[in-house]
Amino acid sequence: MRRMALASSSYEVQIYQADHWVLDSCFESEADARAYGKRILSGGKIEGIRVVRDWARPDGRHVETEIHQEFRSVSNSIVISPIDEAPPLCHSAEACFGVEGRMVMNRLLRNYVERIVVTPTEILHNHTELKRLLDKDNLVPTAVGRVAVLQAEQAGLDSRSRRDEMFGFLNSVTERARAAAARKDLPNLERVGFRPAFESLAAKEDPESCDFLARALLSRDLVQMRNWLAKLDFLGELVRQDGGLTDRPLTLIDGVIADVLGAPSVAQELLGLQGSLAEALCNLIDLSRGRLDVSRRAEDDRAVHLNELLAFHDLDETRHVMIDLVRRQLKSNQPLYRADPGQEREAFLRVLRRVTTPDGLIGGGGMAEALVLRYLRFLEGGGAAGRRRAMEEVCGLYTDAKEGLRFVMALSQSDLGRQHADDVARLLNSLTGDPRGFGRFVDRSQPIKINLELFTKLYTQVRDSATPEPLKADVAENIDDLLVAYIHDCKLVERIDNPSDPLRHRANRLMQLCAPGTLQSRKALALVRERVVSHLRQPQFEQKYIADLTDPTLQQTALREFYRLLGQAGLT
């Protein structure tokens, strides 16, 4: 990248690559930036350029203004974009409306949707837009053929039969869109609002038709907006109506917001200029969780508004699309830190830390696979041996064994993890197979109660995961053994069941460990229950239990509460 000393105002030349803008050079004068942009565009190797003025305000905030954009003259013909992933095999037209199918439409028809500024939802639910696409060159047959080939390869089917089945779906969708366009009794969205319109439809239509017609209503307004951010503003306002949408109306709006975020240029428009791909990905991850740092953004910044929506509303499909964009960028060939290749590894670590949470790896198996394939670029060897080493080294980057375990568990649910099932099993066994290794899973500076809760949470995450059996059961049992070893090491039962304390206090503390949601692993729970049962079996237990109480009413209350706890723990 060409760099010069920057004044308070600088001019950045960005080049258009595939589906987004990338910083190429910085200049102190607008004239130099424009001249450079014109020169590289005329070279015929890039598709487009834009010049952005970056003004540093005295308070440290940056104001960015696009002052010039230009693309090379290209043919009016539009071709599909290459993809190597297809949505899961489906056998009904209704599946075309699902998020995975619409994501593939956005990627396949990238050039079309960007030129027309139309979402997959609008195409599928507005007959005029669908007909416009069907009439565009050979675009639809080519796209259907590509998906049919990929799905047939994955499922071991005949691609021609699959293609014919998909054209059947398309015909069904076309008829539904035509019928919706002919309806004269549909509510007016602008006049009544989205929730009342949805409730009006729900009162007289079956659920499937209601959803389709509600999306058709949305599409009627959206097709009038040939600007991505205008669509986003419109949809955001609908979410905020009447104190905030919930339930099915919110889910339908969420799907269309997801479509808008799936358009190639929108995420970059929202985030603005970024110092590196790694920075952009980290900010996109934060935005998807409603946790973007907006301290240096203006109140009317659309990223601020979307951040609030994602923080306070269940926009699951929107989050899914944003995280999938991160995943695909990680798998791409673009450097995470183009300006300084020496910082590429540190950039990778920043992304790794950002997708790692106590609730699991953001993006699940797909993200774990993308991280391994990205890390593979740091290694000299490739092939199966290189992938195996990359898996091991990415796992080794975690200082907390719980995070490393969650990463490998996620990896086990990916295509790469299934291809390397033996290597994944070996990694998981090396992390959890020796009960003496419990020290890697606990923080000695934390209270025992906190470590116990985190250990139990890890156990439930493994138990409830989609990791294939019998691997999942083996790892869960290993964690149970680690937890039992920790309980013995910190003398937890002995601390709780201190003979110098009244029996009532000791028994109650033990029962709290046995309560639902506290200890959940079989062996750890059995360890504590065994001590409870030993108390119950001693002679005159009830008299000893209430011996520290003198009031008969309090004695009876205490006994009732204890037996209630016994019942909750399944010990009665």
N, C-alpha and C positions, 0 to 999 in steps of 0.2 A: 504494500500500500504506500502511496506517495504521501508524505507528511510534511507540513510546514508549521512554523510557530503560529499559534492561533491567537487572534485578538479577541476582544469582547464579542465581536461578530465574526463568524466564520461561515464558509460556504462548503457544504459537503456534496460531492457527486456520488450518487448511488446508482448501481446498475441492477437491472431486473434479471433475476436468475430463476428460471422455471416457474416459480409461483410467489416470489417474494423479493423485496429489495435488499441489497447488500451494499454496505459502505465500501467505496472504492478509494476516494481521495478527498483531501481537505485543502481548501484555499482561503487566502485572506481577502481576495477580491471576487466579486460576482462575475466580472468579465472573464477572469482566468478560469473560473469554474465552468461557465457556459462554453468557453472555447474548448476546454478539455473534454467536456461532455460531448460536444458536437464532433470532435475529432475521433473519439473512441466509438461513437455510434456509427460514424461513416465507415469504420473499419469492417463492418459487417459481421463481427463475431459476437455481438451482444444484441439483445432484442430491444432494450429500452434503457433510457437514463432519466434521472430527475435531479434537480439542483435544489437543495434545502438550505435555507438560511438559519443558522443556529446563533441566537443572541443570548449571551450570558447576562442576566440581570444582576444588579448590585446585591440582591439578597441570595444569590447563588442559584436561583432557578433558571432553567433554560427554556427559551421560547423558540419553537421550531416552526418555520413557515416554508411551505413548498412554493418556489417561485418559477419553476420550469419543469415540464415533463414532456418527453418526446419518445416515440417508438419508431422503429424502422418500418417502412412501408411493407406490408405483408399482404398476401392473398386473402380474399374474403372467405376462402375455404377454412373450415374448422375440423381438426382431427381429434380423436380421442387421445387422452394421455395414457402412457403405459402404467399398468398396475401389475403387481405380482401377488396380491392378496385379494381374495373374493369373500363375500359374506357367506355365512353358513348356508348349507343347502336348505331350500324351502320348497314347499309344494302347494302354496296358495298365493293368490294375488294380494291378500292382506299383508303378507310378509314384506311386500315391496315398500310399505309405509314405515317399517321399522327403522330404527336408528342406524343399524349396520348397513342396510341396503341403501339408505340415503347418503351415508358417508361414502360408499363406493361410487354412487352417482356423482357426488361432488368431485371426487378425484378423477373419475373417468372423463367427465364432461367439464373439466376444469377450464379449458379454453372457452367453451360455450357459456358457462355460467358467469364467467368474469366479463365476457363481452356483452352479454345480454343483461347481466345483473339480476339473476333470477335464482331462487332456491329450488332444491328438489321438491319441497312441499308444494310450491307454486306450480311447478311443472306437472306434478301428479294430480293436482286437484283443480287446475284451471284448464278447461278444454282448449281455449285459445292458445295458451302457452304450450300445452302438450302437442297440439297440432303443429305449431311453429317448429318444435324440435323434431317431430316426425318427418317434416318436410325438408329438413336441413340436410342436404347432401346424403351421404350414406352413414350418417353419424350413429343413429340408433341401431341398425343392423350390426355395425362394427362393434359397438359397445356390448350389445347382447351376446354377440359371438365370443368376445373376449371373456366375459364373465362365465359363459357356458363352458368354455374350454377349461378355465381354472377350476370350476366346481366339479366338472366331470373328472378331472385328474385327481382331485382330492377324494372323491367318493367312488372312483372306479366305475364311472358310467360312460355311456356313449355321448359324446359332446353334441352330436346332431340332435339326438332325442331331447337332451337337456335344453338346447337352443329352442326347439319347437315348443317345449313346455313353457319356457320363459316368454315367448311371443304370445302364448295363450294368456299368460298373466297380463301382459301389456294390453292385449285386446280388452280384457275385462276392466282394467283400470281406465282405459279410454272411454268405454261405455259408461262407466260410473261418472267420470268427469263430464261427459256430454249430458247425462241425465241431470246432474247437479246444476249445470249451466242453464238448463231449460226450466228449472224450478222458479216459480214466481211467488211462492209463499214463504221464502226464507226471510228471517228477520234481518233488519238493517243494522249492521255492526256499529256504525258510527252513531246511530240514533239511540240504540238501547244499551250498548256496552257488551263486552264479551261474555261475562258470566250470565246475565239475563238471556242473551241469545242462545247460549249453550243449554240453559235450563229449559228454554222454550222448545229446543230441538229434542232434548231428553224426554220431554213429556209425551212426545208422539212418535219417536223413532226408536228402533232397537239400538243397543249400545254401539255396534259397529257402524251403522249408518249415521248415528249421531256424531261420532268422531269424524267421519269422513266429511260430513256436511259442515261441521264446525271449522275444519281445516280449509274447506272450500270457501267459507266466508272470509277467513283470514286472507286467503290467496287473492280474493277479489280486491282487497285494499292494497296488499303488498305488491301486486304486479304494477300498480300505478307509481311505485317508488323505484326509480332506477338508480338508487344510491344505497350502498350497503349500510352505512351508518344511519341513514334515514329509516331504513327497515328496523335497525336495532333500537332506535329511539322509540319508534311506534310500538314495538313489542314490549319494551321496558315499561312504557306507560300502561299498557294493558295489564302487566303483572302487578303494578302498583294500584290499580283501580280498586275502589271500595275497601281500602285498608289492606289490600294484598290478596291476590288469587291463591286458592288452595285446591287440593284434590285434582279431579280430572281436568278442569279448565287450565290449571297451572301446568299440568303434564303436557297438554296439547301446545301451549305457548312455548314451553321449554323445548319441545321438538323443533320448532321453527327457529328459535334463537340458536339452537345447536346447528341448524343448517347454515345460518348466517356466519357463525364462527367457523364453519367448515369451508367457507370460501377462502381461497388462498391468501388474499391480500388483507383480510379484515384484522387478523391478530396483529399484524405489523402496524396497521393504521391505528389500532387502539393503543399499542404500547409506545409507539413513536420510535425515534432513533435509539438503537441499543449499541453498547460498546462491543458486544461480541454475541455470537450465537448462544454461548453458555448463559450470558446475562439474560438474553431474550427468553430462553427456555425456563430459567429459574423464575423470572417474572410471570411467565405464562402459568407455571405451576402454582405460584402464589395467587394469581388472579383466579384460577379455577377453584381455589379454596376460599375465595373471598378474603384473602390475607395480603393483597398487594400493598406495598408501601406507597401511600398516596400523599405523603407529607409534602412533596414538591410538585404536586399537580394541582391545577386550578379546580375550583369546585364544580365548574361546568364541564370538566374533562369527562369524556364518555367512559374512559377506563374506570374512573371513580364511580360512575353510576353502575356500570356492570359489576364492579367489585362489591358494591352494596347489595345488588340483586343476588349475587352468588353467596354472599355472607348470610343473608336472611331468608332465602327461599330455596326450596328443594328443586334445583335445576340439574337433575342428574344427567340428562342427555347432553346438556351443554358442557358440563364438566367432562363427560366421557369424550366428547369430540376434542376438547382442548388438550386433554391428556394424551389422546391418540396422536394429535399433531406433534406433541413433544416426543412421543415414542418414534414416530416416523422420521423426525429430524435427527434424533440420536442415531438411527440406523442409516442415515444418509452419509454421503461422502464429504459433506461440508465440515471444515474445521470448527471446533468449538471456540477457538481464539485465533482468528485469522491474522491479526496484527502481529502476534508474537508466538510462533510455533513452540517456543520454549515453555509457554504457559499452558499448553494443551492439557497436560496431565492434571494440573491444579484446577483447570476449568472443568475437567471430568469429575473431580472430587466434589466440586461445588454442586454440580447437578446430582451426583449420587447422594449427597447429604440432603438435598432438597426433596428428593422423592422418597426418602426414608422417614417413616413415622412410627410411633409406638403401635399404631393400628395396622401396620403392614406397609408394604411397598406400594406407593401410589402408581396405579397402572398395572399392578399385578404381574402375571407371567409375561405379558407382552413387553412391559417395561424392563423386567429382569433380563429378558433375552436381548433387548436393544442395548442394555448396559454392557452385557458380555461381548456382543459383536462390536460395539464401539471400542471397548478396552482392547480387543484383539488387535487393533491397529498399533498399539504400543509394543506389540510382541513381534519378534522376527519370524517365528514359525506360524503356519496356518494349519488348515485341515483339522481333523479330529483332535490331534495332540494340542494344537494351538487353542482350540475352543476349550478343551479340558483345562489347560493352564489358565486361560482367561477366567473361567468360572472360579477356579481356586483362588486366584489373586484378587478378584473383585470381592469375594467373600472375606479374604484376609484383610481388606482395607477397613473393615469394621472393627473398632476397638471393643464394642459391646457385643458379646456372643449372641445376645437375643436378636440384635439387628441382623447379624450375619445369618442366623437361622431363618429369620423371616424372609430374607433375600433368597436363600436357597429353596425354601418352601414355595415361594412365588415362581422361581425358575422351574421347579418340578412340574408346574402347570402350563408350561409353554411348549411349543413345538421343539425348540432346542433342548429343553429339559427332557422331553420324551425320547428324543434321539439319543441323549446321553443319560438314560435312566440309571445305568449302573454307576456312572460317575457322580450323579446327584445323590444316589443312595449312600455312596462311600463318603461324600462330603457331609451329609447329614449325620452319619454314624460317627464320623470323626469329631463332630461338634457335640454330640449328645451321648455317645456310646459308653463313656466312662463316668460312672457316678461320682468319682473323685474330682471331676472337672467342674463341679457346681460353682466353684469360685469365679469362673469366667462369666457367670450369669447374674451375679449379685454385686452390689456396690456396698462394700463394708462400711462406708461412711453414712449410709442410709439406715434408718430404723428397720428392725427386723420385719415389722408389719408392712412397710413399703416393699421390701424385697419379696415378701411372701405374696403380696398382691400382684406384683409384676411377674413373678414366676407362674402364678396361677393363671394370669391373663395369657401368658405365652402358651401354657398348656391348652387352654380353651381355643386359642387361635389355631393351633395345630389340629386339635380334635375336630373343629368345625370347618377346616379348610377343604379345598377341592383337590388336595394332593392325592394321587391314586393310592389305593390299597394294594398290598398290605403295608406299604411304606409309611403311610400316615399313622397306622396303629402302632408300628414299631417305634416311630419317633415320639409319639405321645407317651408310650410306656417308658422310653428313655428319659423323658422330661420328668415323668412321675418319679423315677428313681433318683434323678438329680434333686428334686424337691425334697424327697425323704432324706437324702444325705444332708441337705442344708438344714432341715428341721433337727436332725440328730446333732449336727455340728454346732449349731447355735443354742442347743438344749432348750428349744422352744417349749416343749411340753413340760419340762422340769421347771422352767421359769413361770409358766402359767399355773401349774399345779404345785405351787410352793406349799409344803406341809405346814409352814408357820402361819399361813392365812386361813381364815374360816373356810370350811368345806363348801359353803354356799358360794363364796366368791370364786373358789377354784373351779367348781363344777360349772358355774355360769360362764366363766371365761373359756373353758373347754367347749361348752355348747355353742358359743359364738363362733368358734372355728368350724364347728360342724354345720352351722346354719347354711342354707342354700345360697350359693353365690360366693362363698368365702373359699374354702378348700373344695376343689372339684375333681381332682385326680384321685383315682381309686386307692392307690397305696397310701398316699399322704392322708387321705380322709380316714382310712382304716386305722392308721397309726393313732390318730386322736380319738376315734371312736372306741378303740380298745381301752384307752385310759378311762373314758367316761363309763364304759361297761364295768370296769373293775371297781369303780366307786359304787355303782348301782348294786353290785352283788355283795357289798359288805353288809354285815348285820346292822339292822336298825338305821339304814341309810337316811330315811326321812327325818328321824329325830336328830341325827347328826347334822343334816343339811340345814335345819332351822334352829340349831342350838344357839346361835348368836342373836336370835330374835326372842324377845320376851312377850310381845303383844300377840295374842292368838289370831287376831285379824290379819296382822302382817305375816304371820307364819302361814296361814292358809293362802294368802295372796302369793307369797313367794313360791309355795309348792305348785300352785296352779300355773304360774309363769314358767317354772322349770319343766313341768310336763308338757306345756305348750311347745317349749323349745325342743323337747325330746321328739314330739310329734313332727315338727318341722324337719328335724334331722333324720326322720325315718327310723328312730330307735325305739318306738313303742309297738 
